[in-house]
Amino acid sequence: MKRKEIEFNAEDLVGSVEALARHAAGKEKLTLRTKTLTLPRPVKPIKAKEIVAIREKMAVSQAVFARLLNVPKVTEISWEKGRRKPTGAALRLLDLVRKKPNILQEA
């Protein structure tokens, strides 16, 4: 494993500790930004025939579809044959492509 050098900046460390001390003494207010996000619902599993339908709607070969999805061709074929099921990011990406077939060609 390659080691990565980390640059140590003592001034940043001292400044952070001093700010923490001022906050603890009630002399300085620290701010924290928060953001509320609405997360999308989990994607329901996509059946093999649905994957074939998505690819055919895009009018591309299995090899081209695999390349657009950035997965090995054998993986895409396994999805279409039902031997494997897409999960995680691949499942989310297929769901997006199902809803908007041209999204991969726009990227």
DSSP file (Angstrom, degrees, kcal/mol; ACC not computed):
  #  RESIDUE AA STRUCTURE BP1 BP2  ACC     N-H-->O    O-->H-N    N-H-->O    O-->H-N    TCO  KAPPA ALPHA  PHI   PSI    X-CA   Y-CA   Z-CA
    1    1 A M              0   0    0      0, 0.0     2,-0.3     0, 0.0     0, 0.0   0.000 360.0 360.0 360.0 135.8    0.0    0.0    0.0
    2    2 A K        -     0   0    0      1,-0.1     2,-0.3     2,-0.0     0, 0.0  -0.555 360.0-132.3 -77.4 134.2    1.3    3.4   -0.9
    3    3 A R        -     0   0    0     -2,-0.3     2,-0.5     1,-0.0    -1,-0.1  -0.671  14.7-148.0 -87.3 141.6    1.9    5.8    1.9
    4    4 A K        -     0   0    0     -2,-0.3     2,-0.3     2,-0.0    -1,-0.0  -0.929  13.4-128.2-111.9 130.1    0.6    9.3    1.6
    5    5 A E        -     0   0    0     -2,-0.5     2,-0.5     1,-0.0     0, 0.0  -0.576  19.5-152.7 -75.6 134.1    2.4   12.2    3.2
    6    6 A I        -     0   0    0     -2,-0.3     2,-0.5     2,-0.0    -1,-0.0  -0.939  11.6-134.2-110.5 126.7    0.2   14.4    5.4
    7    7 A E        -     0   0    0     -2,-0.5     2,-0.5     2,-0.0    -2,-0.0  -0.673  16.5-147.7 -82.5 127.1    1.2   18.0    5.8
    8    8 A F        -     0   0    0     -2,-0.5     2,-0.6     4,-0.0    -1,-0.0  -0.838  11.4-169.8 -97.7 125.5    1.1   19.2    9.4
    9    9 A N     >  -     0   0    0     -2,-0.5     4,-1.7     1,-0.1     3,-0.3  -0.903   5.2-172.4-118.2 101.9    0.1   22.8    9.9
   10   10 A A  H  > S+     0   0    0     -2,-0.6     4,-2.9     1,-0.2     5,-0.2   0.839  83.5  59.7 -63.0 -35.1    0.7   23.9   13.5
   11   11 A E  H  > S+     0   0    0      1,-0.2     4,-2.6     2,-0.2    -1,-0.2   0.905 105.5  48.2 -62.7 -41.1   -1.0   27.3   13.0
   12   12 A D  H  > S+     0   0    0     -3,-0.3     4,-2.3     2,-0.2    -1,-0.2   0.915 113.0  48.4 -63.7 -42.2   -4.2   25.7   12.0
   13   13 A L  H  X S+     0   0    0     -4,-1.7     4,-2.4     2,-0.2    -2,-0.2   0.937 113.2  46.1 -64.0 -47.1   -4.2   23.3   14.9
   14   14 A V  H  X S+     0   0    0     -4,-2.9     4,-2.7     1,-0.2    -2,-0.2   0.914 112.3  51.6 -62.6 -43.2   -3.4   26.1   17.4
   15   15 A G  H  X S+     0   0    0     -4,-2.6     4,-2.2    -5,-0.2    -1,-0.2   0.894 110.6  48.3 -60.8 -40.7   -6.1   28.3   15.9
   16   16 A S  H  X S+     0   0    0     -4,-2.3     4,-2.2     2,-0.2    -1,-0.2   0.911 112.1  48.3 -66.8 -42.5   -8.7   25.5   16.2
   17   17 A V  H  X S+     0   0    0     -4,-2.4     4,-2.3     2,-0.2    -2,-0.2   0.907 111.8  49.9 -65.1 -41.3   -7.8   24.8   19.8
   18   18 A E  H  X S+     0   0    0     -4,-2.7     4,-2.4     2,-0.2    -2,-0.2   0.908 110.4  49.8 -63.8 -41.3   -7.9   28.5   20.7
   19   19 A A  H  X S+     0   0    0     -4,-2.2     4,-2.1     1,-0.2    -1,-0.2   0.893 110.7  50.4 -63.7 -39.3  -11.4   28.8   19.0
   20   20 A L  H  X S+     0   0    0     -4,-2.2     4,-2.7     2,-0.2    -2,-0.2   0.904 109.9  50.2 -64.6 -41.3  -12.6   25.8   21.0
   21   21 A A  H  X S+     0   0    0     -4,-2.3     4,-1.9     2,-0.2    -2,-0.2   0.911 110.3  49.6 -64.1 -42.4  -11.3   27.3   24.2
   22   22 A R  H  <>S+     0   0    0     -4,-2.4     5,-2.6     1,-0.2     6,-1.1   0.895 112.3  48.7 -62.9 -39.0  -13.1   30.6   23.5
   23   23 A H  H ><5S+     0   0    0     -4,-2.1     3,-1.4     4,-0.2    -2,-0.2   0.928 109.7  51.0 -65.5 -44.7  -16.3   28.7   22.8
   24   24 A A  H 3<5S+     0   0    0     -4,-2.7    -1,-0.2     1,-0.3    -2,-0.2   0.837 109.7  51.1 -62.6 -32.4  -16.0   26.6   26.0
   25   25 A A  T 3<5S-     0   0    0     -4,-1.9    -1,-0.3    -5,-0.2    -2,-0.2   0.486 117.5-114.4 -83.4  -2.5  -15.5   29.9   27.9
   26   26 A G  T < 5S+     0   0    0     -3,-1.4    -3,-0.2    -4,-0.3    -2,-0.1   0.625  87.7 113.0  81.0  13.5  -18.6   31.3   26.3
   27   27 A K  S   <S+     0   0    0     -5,-2.6     2,-0.4    -6,-0.2    -4,-0.2   0.662  75.8  34.2 -90.8 -18.3  -16.7   34.0   24.5
   28   28 A E  S    S-     0   0    0     -6,-1.1     2,-0.5    -9,-0.1    -2,-0.2  -0.999  70.1-139.7-142.4 138.3  -17.3   32.8   21.0
   29   29 A K        -     0   0    0     -2,-0.4     2,-0.4    -3,-0.1    -6,-0.1  -0.849  16.3-147.3 -99.1 127.7  -20.2   31.0   19.3
   30   30 A L        -     0   0    0     -2,-0.5     2,-0.4   -10,-0.1    -2,-0.0  -0.747  13.9-146.9 -90.4 140.7  -19.4   28.2   16.9
   31   31 A T        -     0   0    0     -2,-0.4     2,-0.4     2,-0.0    -2,-0.0  -0.841  10.7-166.4-110.4 147.0  -21.7   27.8   14.0
   32   32 A L        -     0   0    0     -2,-0.4     2,-0.5     2,-0.0    -2,-0.0  -0.994  13.3-143.3-131.9 125.3  -22.7   24.6   12.3
   33   33 A R        -     0   0    0     -2,-0.4     2,-0.3     2,-0.0    -2,-0.0  -0.744  21.1-176.7 -90.0 132.7  -24.5   24.6    9.0
   34   34 A T        -     0   0    0     -2,-0.5     2,-0.4     2,-0.0    -2,-0.0  -0.928   8.8-164.1-125.6 154.6  -27.1   21.9    8.5
   35   35 A K        -     0   0    0     -2,-0.3     2,-0.5     2,-0.0    -2,-0.0  -0.999  13.6-139.8-139.1 134.7  -29.1   21.0    5.5
   36   36 A T        -     0   0    0     -2,-0.4     2,-0.4     2,-0.0    -2,-0.0  -0.833  22.5-170.8 -97.0 127.2  -32.2   18.9    5.3
   37   37 A L        -     0   0    0     -2,-0.5     2,-0.8     2,-0.0    -2,-0.0  -0.906  22.4-136.5-116.6 144.8  -32.5   16.6    2.4
   38   38 A T        -     0   0    0     -2,-0.4    -2,-0.0     0, 0.0     0, 0.0  -0.896  28.7-146.6 -96.3 112.6  -35.4   14.5    1.2
   39   39 A L        -     0   0    0     -2,-0.8     2,-0.0     1,-0.1    -2,-0.0  -0.533  17.6-110.2 -80.8 144.4  -33.9   11.1    0.3
   40   40 A P        -     0   0    0      0, 0.0    -1,-0.1     0, 0.0     3,-0.1  -0.330  39.9 -97.5 -68.4 155.7  -35.3    9.1   -2.6
   41   41 A R        -     0   0    0      1,-0.1     3,-0.1    -2,-0.0     0, 0.0  -0.340  50.4 -86.4 -67.8 154.3  -37.2    6.0   -1.8
   42   42 A P        -     0   0    0      0, 0.0     2,-0.3     0, 0.0    -1,-0.1  -0.320  48.8-110.0 -60.0 146.0  -35.3    2.7   -2.1
   43   43 A V        -     0   0    0     -3,-0.1    45,-0.1    45,-0.1     3,-0.1  -0.622  26.7-126.7 -81.7 133.7  -35.4    1.3   -5.6
   44   44 A K        -     0   0    0     -2,-0.3    -1,-0.1     1,-0.1    51,-0.0  -0.509  41.8 -86.4 -74.0 148.2  -37.4   -1.9   -6.1
   45   45 A P        -     0   0    0      0, 0.0     2,-0.5     0, 0.0    -1,-0.1  -0.207  41.4-132.2 -55.0 144.9  -35.5   -4.8   -7.7
   46   46 A I        -     0   0    0     40,-0.3     2,-0.1    -3,-0.1    49,-0.0  -0.882  18.0-129.9-103.8 129.6  -35.6   -4.7  -11.5
   47   47 A K     >  -     0   0    0     -2,-0.5     4,-1.7     1,-0.1     3,-0.5  -0.345  21.9-111.6 -76.3 158.8  -36.4   -8.0  -13.3
   48   48 A A  H  > S+     0   0    0      1,-0.2     4,-2.1     2,-0.2     5,-0.2   0.897 118.0  52.2 -56.5 -44.7  -34.3   -9.4  -16.1
   49   49 A K  H  > S+     0   0    0      1,-0.2     4,-2.1     2,-0.2    -1,-0.2   0.811 106.1  55.5 -66.5 -27.6  -37.0   -8.7  -18.7
   50   50 A E  H  > S+     0   0    0     -3,-0.5     4,-2.3     2,-0.2    -1,-0.2   0.877 106.1  50.8 -69.4 -36.9  -37.2   -5.1  -17.6
   51   51 A I  H  X S+     0   0    0     -4,-1.7     4,-2.4     2,-0.2    -2,-0.2   0.912 110.3  49.2 -65.7 -42.1  -33.4   -4.6  -18.1
   52   52 A V  H  X S+     0   0    0     -4,-2.1     4,-2.8     1,-0.2     5,-0.2   0.922 110.8  50.8 -60.9 -43.6  -33.8   -6.0  -21.6
   53   53 A A  H  X S+     0   0    0     -4,-2.1     4,-2.3     2,-0.2    -2,-0.2   0.891 109.2  50.5 -63.1 -39.9  -36.7   -3.7  -22.2
   54   54 A I  H  X S+     0   0    0     -4,-2.3     4,-1.5     2,-0.2    -1,-0.2   0.947 113.4  45.4 -61.5 -48.1  -34.6   -0.7  -21.0
   55   55 A R  H  X>S+     0   0    0     -4,-2.4     5,-1.4     1,-0.2     4,-0.6   0.911 113.7  48.6 -63.2 -43.4  -31.8   -1.6  -23.3
   56   56 A E  H ><5S+     0   0    0     -4,-2.8     3,-0.6     1,-0.2    -1,-0.2   0.862 106.9  56.1 -66.8 -35.1  -34.0   -2.2  -26.3
   57   57 A K  H 3<5S+     0   0    0     -4,-2.3    -1,-0.2     1,-0.3    -2,-0.2   0.853 108.6  48.2 -63.4 -33.3  -35.8    1.1  -25.7
   58   58 A M  H 3<5S-     0   0    0     -4,-1.5    -1,-0.3    -5,-0.2    -2,-0.2   0.609 107.9-134.4 -79.6 -12.3  -32.4    2.7  -26.0
   59   59 A A  T <<5 +     0   0    0     -4,-0.6     2,-0.3    -3,-0.6    -3,-0.2   0.921  58.5 130.1  57.7  49.1  -31.8    0.7  -29.2
   60   60 A V      < -     0   0    0     -5,-1.4    -1,-0.2     1,-0.0    -2,-0.1  -0.909  58.5-108.1-128.6 158.8  -28.2   -0.3  -28.2
   61   61 A S     >  -     0   0    0     -2,-0.3     4,-2.7    -3,-0.1     5,-0.2  -0.249  36.3-104.5 -75.4 169.4  -26.4   -3.7  -28.0
   62   62 A Q  H  > S+     0   0    0      1,-0.2     4,-2.7     2,-0.2     5,-0.2   0.899 122.2  52.3 -61.4 -40.2  -25.5   -5.4  -24.8
   63   63 A A  H  > S+     0   0    0      2,-0.2     4,-2.0     1,-0.2    -1,-0.2   0.917 112.1  44.1 -63.5 -43.7  -21.9   -4.3  -25.2
   64   64 A V  H  > S+     0   0    0      2,-0.2     4,-2.6     1,-0.2    -2,-0.2   0.911 113.3  51.1 -68.1 -42.0  -22.8   -0.7  -25.7
   65   65 A F  H  X S+     0   0    0     -4,-2.7     4,-2.0     1,-0.2    -2,-0.2   0.922 110.0  50.1 -61.1 -44.3  -25.3   -0.8  -22.8
   66   66 A A  H  X>S+     0   0    0     -4,-2.7     5,-2.4     1,-0.2     4,-0.8   0.907 111.0  49.4 -60.1 -42.0  -22.7   -2.3  -20.5
   67   67 A R  H ><5S+     0   0    0     -4,-2.0     3,-0.5     1,-0.2    -2,-0.2   0.903 108.9  51.8 -66.0 -40.3  -20.3    0.4  -21.5
   68   68 A L  H 3<5S+     0   0    0     -4,-2.6    -1,-0.2     1,-0.2    -2,-0.2   0.870 114.1  43.9 -62.3 -36.1  -22.8    3.2  -20.8
   69   69 A L  H 3<5S-     0   0    0     -4,-2.0    -1,-0.2    -5,-0.2    -2,-0.2   0.563 110.4-126.2 -83.9  -9.2  -23.5    1.7  -17.4
   70   70 A N  T <<5 +     0   0    0     -4,-0.8    -3,-0.2    -3,-0.5    -4,-0.1   0.900  68.7 122.6  61.8  43.7  -19.7    1.3  -16.8
   71   71 A V  S   <S-     0   0    0     -5,-2.4    -1,-0.3    -6,-0.1    -2,-0.1  -0.913  71.9 -88.2-126.6 157.2  -20.1   -2.4  -16.0
   72   72 A P    >>  -     0   0    0      0, 0.0     4,-1.9     0, 0.0     3,-0.6  -0.330  35.1-121.7 -61.9 147.8  -18.5   -5.5  -17.6
   73   73 A K  H 3> S+     0   0    0      1,-0.2     4,-2.6     2,-0.2     5,-0.2   0.882 113.2  57.6 -58.2 -39.3  -20.4   -6.9  -20.5
   74   74 A V  H 3> S+     0   0    0      1,-0.2     4,-2.1     2,-0.2    -1,-0.2   0.841 104.9  51.7 -63.1 -32.7  -20.6  -10.3  -18.7
   75   75 A T  H <> S+     0   0    0     -3,-0.6     4,-2.0     2,-0.2    -1,-0.2   0.933 109.9  47.8 -67.6 -46.3  -22.4   -8.5  -15.8
   76   76 A E  H  X S+     0   0    0     -4,-1.9     4,-2.1     1,-0.2    -2,-0.2   0.912 112.6  49.2 -61.5 -42.7  -24.9   -6.9  -18.0
   77   77 A I  H  X S+     0   0    0     -4,-2.6     4,-2.1     1,-0.2     6,-0.2   0.905 108.5  53.7 -63.4 -41.5  -25.6  -10.2  -19.8
   78   78 A S  H  X>S+     0   0    0     -4,-2.1     5,-1.5     1,-0.2     6,-1.5   0.865 107.7  51.3 -61.9 -36.0  -26.0  -11.9  -16.4
   79   79 A W  H ><5S+     0   0    0     -4,-2.0     3,-0.6     1,-0.2    -1,-0.2   0.931 110.8  47.7 -64.3 -44.8  -28.6   -9.3  -15.4
   80   80 A E  H 3<5S+     0   0    0     -4,-2.1    -2,-0.2     1,-0.2    -1,-0.2   0.825 112.9  48.1 -67.9 -31.2  -30.5   -9.9  -18.6
   81   81 A K  H 3<5S-     0   0    0     -4,-2.1    -1,-0.2    -5,-0.2    -2,-0.2   0.588 111.9-120.2 -84.1 -11.0  -30.4  -13.7  -18.2
   82   82 A G  T <<5S+     0   0    0     -4,-0.8    -3,-0.2    -3,-0.6    -4,-0.1   0.568  81.4 119.1  83.6   8.4  -31.5  -13.5  -14.6
   83   83 A R  S   <S+     0   0    0     -5,-1.5     2,-0.3    -6,-0.2    -4,-0.2   0.827  82.3  20.1 -74.6 -31.4  -28.4  -15.1  -13.2
   84   84 A R  S    S-     0   0    0     -6,-1.5    -2,-0.3    -9,-0.1    -1,-0.1  -0.920  73.4-139.3-133.0 159.5  -27.5  -12.0  -11.2
   85   85 A K        -     0   0    0     -2,-0.3     2,-0.1    -3,-0.1     6,-0.1  -0.970  24.3-115.6-121.9 136.3  -29.4   -9.0  -10.0
   86   86 A P        +     0   0    0      0, 0.0     2,-0.3     0, 0.0   -40,-0.3  -0.426  40.3 178.9 -67.3 142.8  -28.2   -5.4  -10.0
   87   87 A T    >>  -     0   0    0     -2,-0.1     3,-1.2   -42,-0.1     4,-1.0  -0.854  39.4  -0.8-135.3 170.9  -27.8   -3.9   -6.6
   88   88 A G  H 3> S-     0   0    0     -2,-0.3     4,-2.0     1,-0.3     5,-0.2  -0.152 127.2  -0.5  56.0-130.9  -26.7   -0.7   -5.0
   89   89 A A  H 3> S+     0   0    0      1,-0.2     4,-2.7     2,-0.2    -1,-0.3   0.847 133.4  56.2 -63.9 -36.0  -25.6    2.1   -7.3
   90   90 A A  H <> S+     0   0    0     -3,-1.2     4,-2.5     2,-0.2    -1,-0.2   0.907 107.8  48.7 -63.8 -40.7  -26.1   -0.1  -10.4
   91   91 A L  H  X S+     0   0    0     -4,-1.0     4,-2.1     2,-0.2    -2,-0.2   0.914 112.3  48.2 -64.8 -43.0  -29.8   -0.6   -9.4
   92   92 A R  H  X S+     0   0    0     -4,-2.0     4,-2.1     2,-0.2    -2,-0.2   0.913 112.1  49.9 -62.8 -42.6  -30.3    3.1   -8.8
   93   93 A L  H  X S+     0   0    0     -4,-2.7     4,-2.5     1,-0.2    -2,-0.2   0.913 110.0  49.8 -64.0 -43.5  -28.6    3.9  -12.2
   94   94 A L  H  X S+     0   0    0     -4,-2.5     4,-2.4     1,-0.2    -1,-0.2   0.885 109.0  53.1 -62.0 -37.8  -30.9    1.4  -14.0
   95   95 A D  H  X S+     0   0    0     -4,-2.1     4,-1.7     2,-0.2    -1,-0.2   0.907 109.9  47.6 -63.8 -41.3  -33.9    3.0  -12.3
   96   96 A L  H  X S+     0   0    0     -4,-2.1     4,-2.4     1,-0.2    -2,-0.2   0.908 112.3  49.3 -64.3 -41.7  -32.8    6.4  -13.6
   97   97 A V  H  < S+     0   0    0     -4,-2.5    -2,-0.2     1,-0.2    -1,-0.2   0.870 107.3  55.4 -66.4 -36.1  -32.3    5.1  -17.1
   98   98 A R  H  < S+     0   0    0     -4,-2.4    -1,-0.2     1,-0.2    -2,-0.2   0.898 114.6  39.7 -61.9 -39.5  -35.7    3.4  -17.0
   99   99 A K  H  < S+     0   0    0     -4,-1.7    -2,-0.2     1,-0.3    -1,-0.2   0.821 134.5  20.0 -79.2 -32.4  -37.3    6.8  -16.2
  100  100 A K    ><  -     0   0    0     -4,-2.4     3,-2.1    -5,-0.1    -1,-0.3  -0.709  68.7-174.0-140.6  83.7  -35.1    8.8  -18.5
  101  101 A P  T >  S+     0   0    0      0, 0.0     3,-0.5     0, 0.0     4,-0.2   0.728  82.0  54.8 -56.2 -28.1  -33.5    6.6  -21.2
  102  102 A N  T >> S+     0   0    0      1,-0.2     4,-1.1     2,-0.1     3,-0.6   0.470  77.8  97.8 -86.3   0.4  -31.3    9.4  -22.7
  103  103 A I  H <> S+     0   0    0     -3,-2.1     4,-0.8     1,-0.3     3,-0.3   0.844  82.6  49.7 -60.4 -35.3  -29.7   10.3  -19.4
  104  104 A L  H <4 S+     0   0    0     -3,-0.5    -1,-0.3    -4,-0.3    -2,-0.1   0.792 108.5  52.4 -74.2 -27.4  -26.5    8.3  -20.1
  105  105 A Q  H <4 S+     0   0    0     -3,-0.6    -1,-0.2    -4,-0.2    -2,-0.2   0.669 104.2  57.8 -82.2 -16.0  -26.1    9.7  -23.5
  106  106 A E  H  <        0   0    0     -4,-1.1    -1,-0.2    -3,-0.3    -2,-0.2   0.737 360.0 360.0 -81.6 -24.3  -26.2   13.3  -22.1
  107  107 A A     <        0   0    0     -4,-0.8    -1,-0.2    -3,-0.1    -2,-0.1   0.475 360.0 360.0 -69.0 360.0  -23.3   12.7  -19.8
